[in-house]
Amino acid sequence: WAKLGAETSSIVSRALCHAVAEEASIPEQPWPELVGQCATGLDAAAGSRQAAVALALADALADFDTEKTGAASDAAVASWAPKLATHVAGTDGDHVVMAARAICKLAVRCSPAARKRALAPACCGPVLAATQKLLTNDEELLGVDCLDALVDAAGEAPAFLAGQAEGLLQLVGAAARADAFEPE
């Protein structure tokens, strides 16, 4: 963990986190302890170097076979949700995007119970608000990254967005006004 945090290049750090998460998800040798270490890292102050590493790792762990790492287990989601919500409400746009992507990937991969009890209540509103903020505050490209993650979550786990009609309408309005948003 210390070596990941010591890397000064954010690009190299993200690549290392991705490689570690991929290695941790190999069925023959899973690293379930990595989820706990990531949760500890998510306690770091928003915008800090340690938070950046933890967010990159959370995002990467959510990409891989979460049954092997336990990243989408009910316990992990309950632990990570409030921490990710804090980071998605932060001021560093890159950190906001990493947190939003991790949240949306977990929304797809976690159990319906974890999504309903922990992830959606803690994170859905903050992800919608952060995406809207990025789209309207000269960080449109980052906002589009968050919007892409939300669209993926909505397509695979629509219950994640249940009860968020007002937030979704505001987000659609912000996306419509964003210069960088071009529907595919």
Backbone torsions as a table, in degrees:
resi	resn	phi	psi	omega
1	TRP	NA	-42.2	-179.2
2	ALA	-62.3	-38.3	-179.5
3	LYS	-67.7	-37.2	176.4
4	LEU	-63.3	-42.1	-179.3
5	GLY	-72.0	-21.4	-178.3
6	ALA	-80.7	-17.3	-179.5
7	GLU	-66.1	128.5	-176.0
8	THR	-88.7	-22.9	179.4
9	SER	-87.9	123.1	-179.1
10	SER	-66.2	-31.8	178.8
11	ILE	-67.4	-45.7	178.8
12	VAL	-65.6	-41.4	179.9
13	SER	-60.3	-44.4	178.6
14	ARG	-64.2	-40.7	178.6
15	ALA	-64.3	-41.1	177.3
16	LEU	-63.6	-42.9	178.3
17	CYS	-61.9	-40.5	178.6
18	HIS	-63.4	-44.2	179.4
19	ALA	-65.1	-41.6	178.9
20	VAL	-63.6	-44.6	179.5
21	ALA	-63.0	-40.2	178.6
22	GLU	-63.8	-44.5	179.2
23	GLU	-64.2	-38.7	-178.6
24	ALA	-67.6	-18.5	-176.9
25	SER	-96.6	2.6	178.4
26	ILE	-66.5	125.2	-174.0
27	PRO	-56.7	-34.3	-177.1
28	GLU	-72.2	-25.4	-178.1
29	GLN	-143.6	67.6	179.8
30	PRO	-69.8	156.3	178.9
31	TRP	-118.8	71.7	-177.7
32	PRO	-62.6	-22.6	179.6
33	GLU	-67.3	-18.9	179.5
34	LEU	-63.2	-32.9	179.1
35	VAL	-63.0	-42.0	177.8
36	GLY	-66.8	-40.0	177.9
37	GLN	-64.9	-38.1	178.2
38	CYS	-65.4	-42.2	178.6
39	ALA	-59.2	-40.9	177.3
40	THR	-63.4	-42.4	177.9
41	GLY	-63.7	-32.3	179.4
42	LEU	-68.9	-13.4	175.4
43	ASP	-75.0	-12.3	-178.2
44	ALA	-64.4	156.7	-179.6
45	ALA	-60.0	138.4	177.7
46	ALA	-56.1	135.6	179.2
47	GLY	87.1	-7.5	-178.5
48	SER	-79.5	163.7	178.6
49	ARG	-62.9	-42.0	179.5
50	GLN	-63.9	-38.1	177.2
51	ALA	-64.8	-39.7	179.4
52	ALA	-60.6	-43.0	179.1
53	VAL	-66.0	-45.2	-179.6
54	ALA	-62.8	-39.9	179.3
55	LEU	-67.8	-41.7	177.3
56	ALA	-63.1	-39.5	179.1
57	LEU	-69.0	-42.9	178.2
58	ALA	-60.9	-44.1	178.4
59	ASP	-61.2	-44.3	-179.2
60	ALA	-69.3	-41.9	178.7
61	LEU	-61.3	-36.9	179.2
62	ALA	-68.6	-19.0	178.1
63	ASP	-76.5	-27.6	-170.9
64	PHE	-101.6	-172.6	-176.7
65	ASP	-65.1	92.9	-173.9
66	THR	-70.4	-17.1	175.2
67	GLU	-66.2	-31.4	-179.6
68	LYS	-79.9	-37.9	-178.0
69	THR	-91.5	-23.2	-178.4
70	GLY	82.8	11.0	-176.9
71	ALA	-63.5	-28.3	-179.7
72	ALA	-103.8	13.1	177.6
73	SER	-67.1	157.5	-179.8
74	ASP	-57.1	-41.4	-179.0
75	ALA	-65.9	-43.1	179.9
76	ALA	-65.5	-44.0	-179.9
77	VAL	-62.1	-42.7	178.7
78	ALA	-62.5	-36.3	179.0
79	SER	-74.7	-43.5	-174.8
80	TRP	-77.6	-33.2	-170.5
81	ALA	-53.4	-53.6	-178.6
82	PRO	-65.8	-30.8	179.8
83	LYS	-71.0	-43.7	177.7
84	LEU	-65.4	-36.8	178.1
85	ALA	-61.3	-38.7	177.5
86	THR	-62.7	-42.6	-178.0
87	HIS	-73.4	-33.8	179.6
88	VAL	-70.2	-20.3	177.4
89	ALA	-92.7	5.7	-178.0
90	GLY	-73.5	-174.6	-176.9
91	THR	-105.6	-14.2	178.8
92	ASP	-84.8	111.5	-174.5
93	GLY	-56.1	-41.0	179.5
94	ASP	-64.5	-39.9	178.4
95	HIS	-67.2	-39.0	178.0
96	VAL	-59.6	-44.8	-179.5
97	VAL	-64.4	-44.7	179.6
98	MET	-61.1	-42.3	178.9
99	ALA	-65.4	-43.3	-179.8
100	ALA	-63.3	-42.3	178.8
101	ARG	-63.9	-44.1	178.8
102	ALA	-61.1	-43.8	179.3
103	ILE	-60.5	-48.0	-177.1
104	CYS	-67.0	-36.7	176.6
105	LYS	-67.2	-40.9	177.5
106	LEU	-65.6	-34.8	177.9
107	ALA	-59.0	-35.0	179.2
108	VAL	-76.9	-37.9	-170.5
109	ARG	-94.6	-19.6	-176.4
110	CYS	-80.5	170.1	179.6
111	SER	-71.2	155.4	176.0
112	PRO	-56.4	-35.9	179.9
113	ALA	-65.0	-45.7	179.5
114	ALA	-65.3	-38.4	178.9
115	ARG	-62.9	-44.5	-175.8
116	LYS	-73.6	-41.1	-173.8
117	ARG	-85.5	-33.9	-171.7
118	ALA	-119.1	-55.4	-169.5
119	LEU	-70.5	-53.5	-177.1
120	ALA	-62.3	-48.2	-179.5
121	PRO	-61.2	-38.7	-176.6
122	ALA	-82.0	-31.9	-164.9
123	CYS	-118.0	-27.2	-172.2
124	CYS	-61.6	-52.9	178.5
125	GLY	-57.8	-47.6	177.8
126	PRO	-61.3	-35.7	177.8
127	VAL	-66.6	-43.6	178.1
128	LEU	-61.6	-45.8	-179.7
129	ALA	-64.2	-42.4	-179.7
130	ALA	-65.7	-40.5	178.9
131	THR	-62.9	-45.4	178.8
132	GLN	-61.9	-42.5	179.4
133	LYS	-61.1	-44.6	179.0
134	LEU	-63.7	-40.9	-178.8
135	LEU	-66.1	-27.3	-176.3
136	THR	-103.6	-4.3	-176.0
137	ASN	-117.8	46.0	176.0
138	ASP	59.8	24.9	173.9
139	GLU	-128.9	46.3	-173.1
140	GLU	-61.0	-38.4	-179.5
141	LEU	-63.7	-38.8	176.0
142	LEU	-67.2	-39.5	177.1
143	GLY	-61.3	-38.7	178.1
144	VAL	-66.1	-36.9	175.6
145	ASP	-60.1	-44.1	177.8
146	CYS	-65.0	-41.4	-179.8
147	LEU	-63.3	-39.5	176.0
148	ASP	-59.4	-43.1	179.0
149	ALA	-64.6	-40.2	177.9
150	LEU	-64.8	-39.4	178.2
151	VAL	-63.3	-42.6	176.8
152	ASP	-60.4	-44.6	179.9
153	ALA	-64.8	-41.2	-179.8
154	ALA	-64.6	-35.8	180.0
155	GLY	-71.3	-33.9	-175.4
156	GLU	-100.9	-28.5	-177.0
157	ALA	-142.0	68.0	-175.4
158	PRO	-59.2	-23.8	179.5
159	ALA	-63.1	-22.2	177.6
160	PHE	-58.9	-33.8	-176.2
161	LEU	-96.7	5.5	-178.5
162	ALA	-58.1	137.0	177.8
163	GLY	78.7	12.0	-176.7
164	GLN	-114.4	31.1	-175.4
165	ALA	-57.6	-45.5	-178.7
166	GLU	-63.6	-45.3	178.3
167	GLY	-62.8	-38.4	177.8
168	LEU	-65.6	-41.2	178.5
169	LEU	-63.4	-42.2	177.9
170	GLN	-64.0	-39.5	179.3
171	LEU	-66.0	-42.5	178.2
172	VAL	-60.9	-41.3	177.3
173	GLY	-62.3	-43.4	179.0
174	ALA	-65.1	-40.0	179.1
175	ALA	-65.4	-40.0	-179.9
176	ALA	-63.7	-30.8	179.6
177	ARG	-86.8	-12.5	-176.2
178	ALA	-76.5	129.7	-180.0
179	ASP	-66.5	-34.1	-174.8
180	ALA	-80.1	-11.4	-176.3
181	PHE	-85.7	116.6	176.8
182	GLU	-130.5	108.0	179.7
183	PRO	-57.9	143.9	-179.8
184	GLU	-82.5	NA	NA
